[in-house]
Amino acid sequence: MIVSRSQVTVRYAETDMMGVVYHANFLPWFEIGRTTLLKEIGVSYRQLEAEGFRLPVLEMAARYLRPARYDDVLTIVTTLRERPLLRIRLEYEVLRDAELLATGSTVHAFVDPEGRPLRPPAWVAARFAERFAE
């Protein structure tokens, strides 16, 4: 299992008239968590794309438990529980201090630029294998 933590501060533009973060604004935070986790293990989206790989979202789920508000400092905890083969499933928790505000998950596939499924490149598979062997 691989776990990563990222922090964001809620911007005013991310809130609605009630002063609550608009629900769709959690999705970019999931993306921050995902790209941070991959970067921490040595997998760069930029390098993947340069080699002709894409990671489109196949599924997304979110559950909102408590509101986030302007200027809150949030922690996005991103977890990869299983070593990816063709697909990668990530789970997210959004916290304000110790308070759980939302949970979510995304499923992505490794594909070529035409959308055909591929196994991840050997160097990516090696990074995942190293981390799951720890």
C-alpha positions in Angstrom: 0.0 0.0 0.0 1.2 3.5 -0.9 -0.1 6.6 1.0 0.6 10.2 0.1 -0.5 13.5 1.8 -1.0 16.8 0.0 -2.2 20.1 1.4 -4.4 22.7 -0.2 -5.9 25.9 1.1 -9.5 26.6 0.0 -9.6 29.7 -2.2 -12.5 32.1 -2.2 -13.3 31.2 -5.8 -13.9 27.6 -4.8 -16.8 28.5 -2.6 -20.5 29.1 -3.4 -22.8 31.8 -2.0 -23.2 29.8 1.2 -19.4 30.0 1.8 -19.1 26.3 1.2 -16.8 24.6 -1.3 -18.7 23.7 -4.4 -18.8 19.9 -4.7 -17.0 19.7 -8.1 -14.0 21.5 -6.6 -13.0 18.4 -4.7 -12.1 16.7 -8.0 -9.1 18.9 -8.7 -8.0 18.1 -5.2 -8.2 14.4 -6.0 -6.0 15.1 -9.0 -3.5 16.9 -6.8 -3.4 13.9 -4.5 -3.0 11.5 -7.5 -0.2 13.4 -9.2 1.6 14.0 -5.9 1.5 10.3 -5.0 2.8 9.3 -8.4 5.5 11.9 -8.3 6.6 10.8 -4.8 7.3 7.3 -6.2 9.1 8.6 -9.2 6.3 8.4 -11.8 5.9 11.7 -13.7 2.7 12.4 -15.7 4.9 14.5 -18.1 7.2 11.6 -18.8 4.3 9.2 -19.2 2.7 11.5 -21.8 6.0 12.0 -23.6 6.3 8.3 -24.0 2.7 8.1 -25.4 0.8 6.9 -22.3 -2.4 8.5 -21.0 -4.3 7.8 -17.7 -7.9 8.8 -18.4 -10.5 8.6 -15.6 -12.8 5.5 -16.1 -14.7 5.9 -12.8 -15.0 8.5 -10.1 -16.9 8.5 -6.8 -17.2 11.1 -4.0 -19.0 11.2 -0.7 -19.4 14.5 1.1 -19.6 14.3 4.9 -18.9 17.9 6.1 -18.5 21.2 4.4 -15.1 22.8 3.6 -15.0 26.6 3.7 -12.9 29.5 2.5 -9.3 29.5 3.9 -9.5 26.0 5.4 -6.2 24.2 5.2 -7.1 20.7 3.9 -5.1 17.5 3.7 -5.7 15.1 0.9 -4.7 11.6 1.8 -4.3 9.5 -1.3 -4.0 5.7 -1.0 -3.1 3.1 -3.6 -3.9 -0.2 -2.1 -3.1 -2.6 -4.9 -0.3 -2.7 -7.4 -1.7 -1.6 -10.8 -1.6 -3.8 -13.9 -3.8 -2.2 -16.6 -5.8 -0.1 -14.2 -5.0 2.0 -11.2 -7.5 2.7 -8.4 -6.9 5.4 -6.0 -8.8 6.3 -2.8 -8.9 9.8 -1.3 -9.8 11.3 2.1 -10.1 15.1 2.5 -9.5 16.2 6.1 -9.5 19.5 8.0 -7.2 18.7 10.8 -8.5 15.3 12.0 -12.1 15.9 10.7 -13.0 13.8 7.7 -14.8 16.0 5.2 -15.1 13.8 2.1 -14.0 10.5 0.7 -13.6 9.4 -2.9 -12.0 7.2 -5.5 -10.9 7.2 -9.1 -10.1 4.4 -11.5 -7.7 5.1 -14.4 -6.4 3.0 -17.3 -3.1 3.1 -19.0 -3.9 3.8 -22.7 -2.2 4.9 -25.8 -3.1 8.2 -27.5 -5.9 6.5 -29.4 -7.4 5.1 -26.2 -6.3 1.5 -26.5 -5.4 -0.2 -23.2 -1.8 -0.8 -22.5 0.3 -2.2 -19.7 2.2 0.5 -17.9 5.8 1.1 -19.2 8.4 -1.1 -17.6 10.0 1.7 -15.6 6.5 2.5 -14.1 5.8 -1.2 -13.3 9.2 -1.3 -11.6 8.4 1.7 -9.4 5.2 0.1 -8.3 6.9 -3.3 -7.7 9.6 -1.6 -5.6 7.0 0.2 -3.4 4.8 -2.8 -3.0 7.7 -4.9 -2.0 8.6 -2.6 1.0 
